[in-house]
């Protein structure tokens, strides 16, 4: 999330298909029907249940001299990541997936002893080449929040890699098209497209379609599975956007460390960042004390 969002203007100029209107049903050619809203369970009961540790990762690589001080908070070095995952395994933690967390929060369904969820944002290649093999070593599964504009680009996962993660029993989930903040979305935006001749063309767009609906459909096409979970870019959300996220059929949405909204606890599930600055001891303490 610390990585800068892709420049809307540039990407759209290169690929106008990504910025067109509402998707259509291929079988009929008609406008796709919006997903049915998930029935809201007992929010008070959800808030009363003990929170499960949910950990967030971004880049997993060794620091470079060009990395800023703030960036290093989001870049966990390879040896440290492996030590942290080993610690979880040695300490008796069991990874769970979103369906299990949802069932626990909404119905009180039992979870394994010492449950924890490991999540990965932004589609970085090192999540496939380093994180996935490390998790496999301990029988762990992860949740991969994919930003679809990056699929197949240098240093990011390919569509085949995303599908393989899903096929292996991990969960692939939605993380927007190009990482624009959800609280800035509008149903009536105007996109300025600069052509090769310098001419500027205004095109009306619906940010919710561009950033949520189309990427969700693309991930469903790649994995063959319904996208039911979402992570906010930068972890940022505001209350007015929560009904929009919920009515798109997401069962849960994940933020970072803000307090949950008592009216929308499933749309504001908390996570903590495994900081690049943390020692293994600090990480262990944070997992125990943050939830």
N, C-alpha and C positions, 0 to 999 in steps of 0.2 A: 503494500500500500504506500510505502514511502516513495516508491518510484513515481516519477511524474506521469500524469495521465497522457495518453497519446493525443496528439494535436488533432482536434476534430476536423479542422479545416483541411489539413493535409491529407488525412486518411480518406475523407469523403471525396476529395478531388481525384484521388487515385482509384477509388472504388465506390462509385455512386450507388451501386446495388445495395450497399450496406446502409444507405440513408434514405431508402424509399419508404413508401407508406406501409399500411397494415398488411401482414402476411395473408396469403390466400390458401385455401384448402386445395391441394393438387388434384384431388379426385373430382371436385365440382367446379373449381375456378372461382368460388365465392369467397367472400371475406371470412376469415377464421373466426369462430365463436370464442369469446373470452372464456378462460377457465372458470369453473364453478368455485365460488368462495368456500373455504374450509370453515365448517361450523366451529365457532369459538367455544372451547371447553370452559370449565370453571377456573377463571383466572385467579381467584383467591386461593384455590387449592394448589394451583401451579406455583404461585408465589410462596406458599407455605412449605413446599418440598425442598429438601436440601439440594443446593446446586451441585452439579457434577463438574469437575475440572475439565475445561476445554482449552487446549493450547493452540496458539496460532504461530505458523511459520511462514516466512517468505523465501528469501534467498538462503541457500545452504552452500557456502563457499568460503574460502579463506579471504581475509581482508586484503584490499589493494591500497597502495599509497594514495590513490585518487579518491578513496571512499571518505566521505565527510564524517564528522563525529556523529551527527544524527543518523546517517545512513547505517552506521555500524550497529545501531540498536536493532535494526531489522535484518542484519546479515549475521547468521550464526555460523561460525567456522566449523569445518567438517568434523574435526576431532571432537569438538565440544558437542555437536549434535549427536554423534555416536555415543558419547559418554552419557548424555542426558537420556537417550532412549534406553541404553543399557541399565541405567539407574532405575527407570520405571519398571523394566522387566525384573530386575533383581529385587525390587521392593514389592513385587506382587501385584502390580497394576494390570488391569485388563482393558484393552481398548474396546470401545463401543462405537456404534455407528448411529446416525441421526434417527433412524426408525426406532431404535431401542430407547434413545433419549426421549423421543416424542411420546412413546408408549408409557414410559416412566412418569413424565411430567403430567400427562393427561389422564392416566388411569391408575398410576401407582404400580405399574408392572415392575416386577423385580429386575434388578441389574446384577451383574457379576460383582464379586467382592472387589473393592477398590477400582471402580470404573473410571476411565479417562477417555477423552476424545482428542485425537490429534488431527489438526486441520492445516491445510496448505493453500495459500492464496497466490493468484496471479500467473499460474501456468509455467513457472520457471522450469527449464530443462533439468536442473539439479534435483528437483523434486522427484523426477523419474529415475535419474541415474544414481542418485545418492540416497535420498530419503526412502524410496520404495524398497530397495534391497535391504536397507538397514531395518526397516519395519518387518520385512519378511523373515529376517533372521530370528526374530523373537515371536513370530506368529501374530504380529500386530497388523491392524488395518487402519487406513487413513481416509480423510475426507478432502477432496481436491476441488477447490473453488476456482473455476476456469474462466478467464477473461478471453472471450472468443476472438477478438481482433488479433491477438498474439499467436494464435495457433499456427504452427508451421513457420514462424519467423525465426531468425537466428537466435539461439540461446533460450528458445521456448519449446514446449512440447509440440509434437505433431498430432494430427487427429488419430493416427494409429496408436500412439502412446496413450492418449487419453482413453481410447477404447480399451486398451489392454489393462489399464488401471481398473476400469469398471468391470471388465471381464474377470479379473482376479479377485473380485469381492470387495474392492474399495468403493467408496461413493464419490461420484463426480457430481458437482453441483454448480449453480449459477453464480457468476461474479461480474455481471454486466458485459457489454461489448468492449468499451475502451476505458473503463475505470472512472467515468465521470461520477461525481457525487450525486447520490439519489435525491438529496434535499434541494438540488438545483433543477430538477426535471420539470418540464412543462408539456402539456398536451398540444400547445400551439406555439412551438418554437419556429424560428426562421433560420435556416442554414444558408450561409453565404458561401457559394462555390466559385472559386477563381479558376477560370479556364486557362488554357495554354496561351491564349492571346491576351490574357490579362482582364478579360471581361468578367464582371461579377454577376452571378445569377443568384437570386433569392429563391429558396425552395422551402415550403412549409414542411415541418416534420413534427412527429410526436415522439418526444424523448423516451417515453415509456415503451413504445414499440421498438425503437432503435436500440435502446440500452437493455431492455428486459425481455420483451416478447420474442424478438428475432434470435437473440443469443440462446434463449431457453430452447427454442425450436431446433436450433443448430445442434446443441448438445444432445437433445433427444434423438436426432438423426444419427449422430456419431455413436452414441452408446446403445441405442435401442431401448432406453429406459426413460421413464418420466422424471423430470426435474422437479423435486419437491422441496429443495432447500436452497438458501441464498445467503451470501455474505455481502455486507455493505462495503463499497470502496472506501478505503481509509478508516473503516469502522464507524463512519459518520452517518447519523440518522437524526431526524426530527419527527416529532409526533404526527404532524399532518401527512407524512408519507406512509405511515404504517398501514392504514386501510388499503392504500394502493398496492402495497406489497402483498398483503394478505389476500386480497380479492383475485390476485393472479394465480392463486392455487398453491402458494408456498405454505408448507406446514410449519416451518420454522425459518427464522432469519437470524443471522449471527452478526453481532457487533464486536466491539472490543470491551474495554473495562468500565464503561458507564453503567450506572444503575439501570436495572430493567424498568420498563414502563409497566406499572401494575395493571393497566388496561389492556396491554398488548405484550404480555411476558414471553409468548412464543415468537414474537417478531423482534425481540430484543435480547436474545440469548447471549450471555456474557462469555467472552474469551479473555485470556491473557496472552501477551506476546512473550515467547521465550527469547529474551534479549540476548544480543550478541555479546553483551558485557557481563552476563551472569556466569558465575562459576557453577559447578554441578551442585554444590551445597546451597547456593542461593536459589537455583532452580527448584530443588527439592522443597525448600522452605516455602517458596511461592506457590507451588502446587498444593501444598497442605493448607496454607493460610488464606488463599485468595478466594476460596469458595465456601 
